Amino acid sequence: MAGSRGVVLAALFANGAIAVLKFLGFILTGSPSMLSETYHSVSDTGNQVFLLIGIRYSDKQTSREHPFGYGKAQFFYSFLVAVLLFGIAGWESVKHGYDAIVHGTHGVAGPVSIAGFSFPSWYVNVAVLLGAIGFESYAFAKANKELRRQIDKYGWTGLRDAFRKTSDVTTLTAFTEDTIALLGAGLALAGILLSKATGNEIYDAVTALLIGIMLMGFAVALAWENKRLLLGESLPAEVEAELRAAIENAPQVVHVDTFRTVYIGPQSVLVTTDVSFVPETQATDLDELIADLEAELRAVDDRIEHVYVEPEV
């Protein structure tokens, strides 16, 4: 959890600074792609606020109404990020880019004056985008480090495997968001430079449209990943097989009759199982046997938080 919070705070700092820079760049130059990038960074900043709320809410103590805690709050707030922030920001960027393509842009063609100095308008956009890439690279490095740590820890094959299997949607959201932000800034930079080189503003407008489409695509992908966890996904089959084998190899266990797992929060799993013990097992020994099974399961995978064993003798 601490790793996720650090990733989110780094991204919040970077995206807040970038949003201000991009908006100033748009005000000074009127560039369509800069406005799309402003929408993008504002949505990213709001994203981090929602994720921090989710982290804070998930830290609440268990209660009668929520006996397994509030861990799924992070799934819910990440889903809100996808639907409310990225979807809306992406749609606004698409509309603005389309309007600029159809009706033309209204950018500042002449020089821009800042503190008594005059610059070509495209200089301002390039400087802002290069600054944005620098800030985003910092946030991306933090998110990438945390995600790589999880990949090494759980033996995933790479980023694609992590995207399908991780329950830490907070880190996943921040990582993907930072990746999209770097791509968006790169697209905007390419569009502005192409418009400058050719004298045709269509490239700036087209990149604004592409940034919006990219944001909306991410919104769909993120919502889909949160859906599987909100609906109650189990651990991957290969992990369940390891856990089941750990029970079957335990002393006095004859057979595992049923075995189920479900995520109840980021990196937090509930396990229920029916276990048949040897007929000679005494009822007085069951408590110790079950406690040993719980410890063995947690030794195999530290994400396991709750274990319920139903003994069959």
C-alpha positions in Angstrom: 0.0 0.0 0.0 2.8 2.4 0.8 4.3 1.8 -2.7 1.0 2.6 -4.3 0.5 5.8 -2.3 4.0 7.0 -3.2 3.3 6.3 -6.9 0.1 8.3 -6.8 1.6 11.3 -4.9 4.5 11.5 -7.5 1.9 11.4 -10.3 -0.3 14.1 -8.6 2.7 16.4 -8.2 3.8 15.9 -11.8 0.3 16.2 -13.4 -0.7 19.2 -11.4 2.4 21.1 -12.6 1.9 19.9 -16.1 -1.7 20.9 -16.3 -0.8 24.5 -15.3 2.0 24.7 -17.9 -0.2 23.3 -20.7 -3.1 25.6 -20.0 -0.8 28.6 -20.1 0.6 27.3 -23.3 -2.9 27.1 -24.8 -3.8 30.5 -23.6 -0.7 32.0 -25.2 -0.8 30.1 -28.5 -4.4 28.7 -29.0 -2.9 25.4 -30.1 -5.7 22.7 -30.4 -3.3 19.9 -29.3 -2.3 22.0 -26.3 -5.9 22.2 -25.3 -6.3 18.5 -25.7 -3.2 18.0 -23.6 -4.6 20.4 -21.0 -7.8 18.3 -20.8 -5.5 15.2 -20.5 -3.4 16.6 -17.6 -6.5 17.9 -15.7 -8.0 14.5 -16.0 -4.8 12.9 -14.8 -4.7 15.3 -11.8 -8.3 14.5 -10.9 -7.4 10.8 -11.4 -4.7 11.0 -8.6 -7.2 12.7 -6.2 -9.7 9.9 -6.8 -7.0 7.2 -6.3 -5.9 8.9 -3.0 -9.5 8.9 -1.8 -9.7 5.2 -2.7 -6.5 4.4 -0.8 -7.6 6.4 2.3 -11.1 4.8 2.2 -9.7 1.3 1.8 -7.7 1.8 5.0 -10.8 2.0 7.1 -11.2 -0.7 9.8 -13.6 -3.6 9.3 -17.1 -3.3 10.6 -20.3 -5.3 10.9 -21.5 -4.0 7.5 -18.1 -4.7 5.9 -16.5 -7.6 7.7 -13.8 -8.0 5.1 -12.8 -4.4 5.1 -13.1 -1.7 2.5 -10.3 -2.8 0.1 -12.6 -2.8 -2.9 -12.9 0.9 -2.6 -9.8 1.2 -4.7 -11.4 -0.8 -7.5 -14.5 1.5 -7.4 -12.6 4.7 -7.4 -10.3 3.5 -10.3 -13.5 2.6 -12.2 -14.8 6.2 -11.6 -11.5 7.5 -12.9 -12.0 5.6 -16.2 -15.7 6.5 -16.7 -15.9 10.1 -15.3 -12.4 11.5 -15.9 -10.7 9.8 -18.8 -13.9 9.2 -20.7 -15.0 12.9 -20.4 -11.5 14.3 -21.1 -11.1 12.0 -24.1 -14.5 13.0 -25.5 -13.8 16.7 -25.1 -10.4 16.3 -26.8 -12.0 14.4 -29.7 -14.6 17.1 -30.1 -12.1 19.9 -30.0 -9.8 18.1 -32.5 -12.6 17.4 -34.9 -13.8 21.0 -34.7 -10.3 22.2 -35.4 -10.0 19.8 -38.4 -13.4 20.9 -39.9 -13.4 24.6 -39.1 -9.7 25.3 -38.8 -7.6 26.4 -35.8 -7.5 29.8 -34.1 -4.0 29.7 -32.9 -1.7 32.6 -32.4 0.4 33.0 -35.6 2.7 35.8 -34.6 5.1 36.0 -31.7 4.1 35.8 -28.1 5.4 38.3 -25.5 6.3 37.0 -22.1 7.9 39.3 -19.5 9.0 41.7 -22.2 10.5 39.1 -24.4 9.0 38.0 -27.7 9.0 34.4 -28.9 7.5 32.5 -31.9 4.3 30.9 -30.6 5.5 27.4 -31.4 8.5 27.9 -29.1 6.2 28.2 -26.1 4.4 25.0 -26.9 7.6 23.1 -27.5 9.1 24.3 -24.2 5.9 23.4 -22.3 5.7 19.9 -23.8 9.4 19.2 -23.2 8.8 20.3 -19.6 5.7 18.0 -19.4 7.8 15.1 -20.8 10.3 15.7 -18.0 7.7 15.7 -15.2 5.9 12.7 -16.7 9.1 10.7 -17.0 9.7 11.2 -13.2 6.1 9.9 -12.4 6.5 7.1 -14.9 9.8 6.0 -13.4 8.1 5.7 -9.9 5.1 3.7 -11.3 7.3 1.5 -13.4 9.6 0.7 -10.4 6.7 -0.4 -8.3 5.1 -2.5 -11.0 8.4 -4.1 -11.9 8.8 -5.0 -8.2 5.4 -6.8 -8.3 6.3 -8.6 -11.5 9.5 -9.9 -9.9 7.7 -10.8 -6.7 4.8 -12.8 -8.2 6.7 -14.2 -11.2 4.6 -12.6 -13.9 6.1 -12.8 -17.4 6.0 -9.0 -18.1 3.8 -5.9 -18.3 1.0 -7.6 -20.3 0.8 -10.5 -17.8 0.8 -7.9 -14.9 -2.0 -6.0 -16.6 -4.2 -9.1 -16.6 -3.3 -10.4 -13.2 -2.5 -7.6 -10.8 -5.1 -6.5 -8.2 -3.2 -3.3 -7.4 -5.3 -1.2 -9.7 -3.9 2.0 -8.2 -0.4 1.3 -9.4 -1.7 -0.1 -12.7 -3.8 3.1 -13.3 -0.9 5.4 -12.5 1.5 3.4 -14.7 -0.8 3.3 -17.7 -1.8 7.0 -17.2 1.9 8.0 -17.2 2.5 6.0 -20.3 -0.4 7.6 -22.1 0.7 11.0 -20.9 4.1 10.5 -22.4 2.6 9.3 -25.7 0.2 12.3 -25.7 2.9 14.8 -25.1 5.0 13.2 -27.8 2.0 13.3 -30.3 1.3 17.0 -29.5 5.0 17.8 -30.0 5.0 16.0 -33.3 1.9 17.8 -34.5 3.1 21.3 -33.5 6.5 20.7 -35.2 4.9 19.3 -38.4 2.5 22.3 -38.5 5.5 24.6 -38.2 7.6 22.7 -40.8 4.8 22.6 -43.4 2.8 25.7 -42.6 -0.3 23.6 -42.4 -2.2 23.7 -39.0 -4.0 20.4 -39.8 -1.3 18.4 -38.2 -1.9 20.2 -34.9 -5.6 19.5 -35.1 -5.2 15.9 -36.0 -2.9 15.2 -33.1 -5.6 16.8 -30.8 -8.1 14.2 -32.2 -5.6 11.4 -31.7 -4.9 12.3 -28.1 -8.7 12.2 -27.4 -9.1 8.8 -29.0 -6.1 7.5 -27.0 -7.6 8.8 -23.8 -11.0 7.1 -24.5 -9.3 3.9 -25.4 -7.5 3.9 -22.1 -10.8 4.6 -20.3 -12.3 1.5 -21.8 -9.3 -0.7 -21.0 -9.1 0.6 -17.4 -12.8 0.1 -16.8 -12.6 -3.4 -18.1 -9.7 -4.3 -15.8 -11.6 -2.9 -12.8 -14.8 -4.8 -13.8 -13.1 -8.2 -13.3 -12.1 -7.2 -9.7 -15.4 -5.6 -8.8 -17.2 -8.8 -9.9 -15.0 -10.9 -7.6 -12.1 -12.4 -9.6 -10.1 -15.3 -8.1 -6.3 -15.7 -8.0 -4.7 -17.0 -11.2 -5.1 -20.8 -11.8 -1.4 -21.5 -11.3 -1.4 -19.8 -7.9 -4.5 -21.6 -6.8 -2.8 -24.9 -7.8 0.2 -24.1 -5.6 -2.1 -23.3 -2.7 -4.2 -26.4 -3.1 -1.0 -28.5 -3.3 0.2 -26.9 0.0 -2.9 -28.1 1.7 -2.9 -31.6 0.1 0.7 -32.1 1.2 0.0 -31.1 4.8 0.0 -33.8 7.6 -3.3 -35.7 8.1 -4.9 -34.3 5.0 -6.6 -36.8 2.7 -8.2 -34.6 0.1 -9.2 -31.0 -0.7 -12.9 -31.2 -1.5 -13.4 -27.6 -2.6 -11.1 -24.6 -2.9 -12.1 -21.0 -3.7 -10.3 -17.7 -3.7 -11.5 -14.1 -4.3 -9.9 -10.7 -4.2 -11.4 -8.5 -1.5 -9.0 -5.6 -2.1 -5.7 -4.8 -3.7 -3.2 -7.5 -2.8 -5.8 -9.0 -0.4 -7.4 -12.4 -0.9 -10.1 -14.5 0.8 -9.7 -18.3 0.7 -12.4 -20.8 1.6 -11.8 -24.6 1.4 -13.3 -27.9 2.5 -10.6 -30.3 3.6 -10.9 -34.0 4.4 -8.7 -35.2 7.2 -7.7 -38.8 8.0 -10.4 -40.7 9.9 -8.2 -41.0 13.0 -8.0 -37.2 13.4 -9.2 -36.1 16.9 -11.5 -33.1 17.1 -9.2 -31.6 19.7 -6.4 -31.5 17.1 -8.4 -29.7 14.4 -7.7 -26.2 15.6 -4.0 -26.7 15.5 -4.1 -28.4 12.1 -6.2 -25.6 10.6 -3.9 -23.0 12.1 -1.0 -24.7 10.4 -2.8 -24.8 7.1 -3.5 -21.1 7.3 0.1 -20.3 8.0 1.2 -22.6 5.1 -1.1 -20.8 2.7 0.2 -17.4 3.7 3.8 -18.6 3.3 3.0 -19.5 -0.3 1.3 -16.2 -1.1 1.4 -13.2 1.2 -1.7 -11.7 -0.4 -3.9 -14.1 1.5 -5.6 -12.2 4.4 -8.6 -14.4 5.4 -8.7 -18.2 5.4 -11.8 -20.3 6.2 -11.3 -24.1 6.4 -14.2 -26.4 6.7 -12.9 -29.7 8.1 -14.3 -33.1 6.9 -13.2 -36.1 9.0 
